[in-house]
Amino acid sequence: MPPRCSAQARACAEAAFRHCYPAYAATSSIDRLRASDYARLDQLGQVYLDYTGGGLYAATQLQKHHELLSSQVFGNPHSTNPTSQAMTHLVEQARAAVLAFLNAPAAEYAVIFTPNASGALRLVGEAYPFRPGGELLLTADNHNSVNGLREFARARGAHFCYAPLRRADLRIDEEHLTQLLGQGQAGAPRLFAYPAQSNFSGVQHALAWIGRAQEQGWDVLLDAAAFAPTNRLDLSRWQPDFVSLSFYKILGYPTGVGALVARRDALARLQRPWFAGGTIAAASVLGDGYVLAAGEAGFEDGTVNYLSLPAVTSGLDYLGRIGIDLVHTRVQCLTSWLLAALGGLRHRNGARLVEIHGPTNEQLRGGTIALTLYDPAGQQADERQVEQRANDWQISLRTGCFCNPGAAETVRGLSAAELAPIFQTAEHLTRERYQQALAGQRLGAVRVSLGLATTFADVDTFLSFVRSYLDRPAEPPSPFVDQ
Ligand SMILES: Cc1ncc(COP(=O)(O)O)c(C=O)c1O
């Protein structure tokens, strides 16, 4: 087992932390939950720091769901038989719980259940009325499931462009964004898609952009997948046209359920490319016609993941009883401490150990931190080797570019002129070839992300792990091998 810091050193560090962050004391109810509902973490010696990858469920969330399923009989919803009606009632209850979680008025917003956030994004992409003269504006730190929307725009002749990130802090240059929002044909369909929180850097973009863009004729898609688990999103205050979510990121359980939360008027402007079971009011084979069902039903293809939906309701109820603002406060205190501690680490020769990619304090950022480790000679540690070593410490972190190539390319200062030709070669581009073409530039970083059940001890163990790199020469990078 790798060396961990002594209990006394940890107690001293925690006292110093609590002194610096008095607001943390108000979150002690979460420490009690960690000891009961999340006890398995400490029983198994696991340090979980991948909340942006997926949240963790509380033991009572599972119990509640299993009690419901094992004591009732549920059938496929949307029929009049008793077991179907019982299920329909719970599906509608889950919709209402999602609206309540987002403080979204039911008259204005519809909740469409999807398999995940990507499913929600795809629904918008394939049905948005892109056409020549139309526009898609993206930020460079979008997740690939948002970047992929550009292929729908391209296929239908719409123009797309990216608002770039500043390399220093991975934020968007507001002036540049203002310029981009001012362009495009008035009256043509224009969609602006951005993450409320970057899953790479933790940067939180201004929600005020929503109204500003709409005033200029844009529809706004807010990707809240990385934001919603630890921040309040109030749709009575901020009114994006579309919001994408994955519930496993917010609640840990269930997986396989996401949502597109859409303004009803925006939904009515979408043009679905097909129909499926469950989405139609009427369809005919001989008559060669169909009419889509109104509202959310017209977008839920086939049977929703109905048995999982009551777990969304009870999970949101569980989170509501803790309070999303309390989770936010806790994550903010721990993130701030961690950022300061990482930033202060120096090798004996004075060289920095850690480069943080993104904001180095807690202002306008969430609990996701991307970083690179350097040895005393300034040699970058291979992030895959860092992950291997973290595995030995039972620390769950993530490495790579986290499906967010735009942020990774900005970090490494790569340009379109360098990258575009790589994709124009006739050769099938494998991961290995791509890495070779980057001529030694490593796109990957290390990412830790904090969440509901994170404790000071988790953060402190990670710090001990990082300190174990002090004054150590970097190992030669591992070769890239295509799987
Ligand atoms: C910001 C963001 N958007 C979208 C997604 C895609 O979510 P999913 O894989 O659940 O579809 C993720 C997943 O990490 C994300 O972090």
Ligand as a Chemical Component Dictionary entry (heavy atoms), coordinates in Angstrom:
data_LIG
# 
_chem_comp.id                   LIG 
_chem_comp.type                 NON-POLYMER 
_chem_comp.pdbx_formal_charge   0 
_chem_comp.three_letter_code    LIG 
# 
loop_
_chem_comp_atom.comp_id 
_chem_comp_atom.atom_id 
_chem_comp_atom.alt_atom_id 
_chem_comp_atom.type_symbol 
_chem_comp_atom.charge 
_chem_comp_atom.model_Cartn_x 
_chem_comp_atom.model_Cartn_y 
_chem_comp_atom.model_Cartn_z 
_chem_comp_atom.pdbx_ordinal 
LIG C1 C1 C 0 -20.428 18.627 -20.269 1  
LIG C2 C2 C 0 -20.873 17.267 -20.755 2  
LIG N1 N1 N 0 -21.745 17.204 -21.755 3  
LIG C3 C3 C 0 -22.196 16.028 -22.226 4  
LIG C4 C4 C 0 -21.739 14.845 -21.709 5  
LIG C5 C5 C 0 -22.245 13.562 -22.279 6  
LIG O1 O1 O 0 -22.928 12.860 -21.277 7  
LIG P1 P1 P 0 -23.376 11.364 -21.516 8  
LIG O2 O2 O 0 -22.135 10.578 -21.764 9  
LIG O3 O3 O 0 -24.058 10.987 -20.250 10 
LIG O4 O4 O 0 -24.283 11.363 -22.673 11 
LIG C6 C6 C 0 -20.807 14.870 -20.678 12 
LIG C7 C7 C 0 -20.249 13.620 -20.130 13 
LIG O5 O5 O 0 -19.217 13.599 -19.502 14 
LIG C8 C8 C 0 -20.370 16.116 -20.175 15 
LIG O6 O6 O 0 -19.501 16.195 -19.161 16 
# 
loop_
_chem_comp_bond.comp_id 
_chem_comp_bond.atom_id_1 
_chem_comp_bond.atom_id_2 
_chem_comp_bond.value_order 
_chem_comp_bond.pdbx_ordinal 
LIG C1 C2 SING 1  
LIG C2 N1 SING 2  
LIG C2 C8 DOUB 3  
LIG N1 C3 DOUB 4  
LIG C3 C4 SING 5  
LIG C4 C5 SING 6  
LIG C4 C6 DOUB 7  
LIG C5 O1 SING 8  
LIG O1 P1 SING 9  
LIG P1 O2 DOUB 10 
LIG P1 O3 SING 11 
LIG P1 O4 SING 12 
LIG C6 C7 SING 13 
LIG C6 C8 SING 14 
LIG C7 O5 DOUB 15 
LIG C8 O6 SING 16 
# 
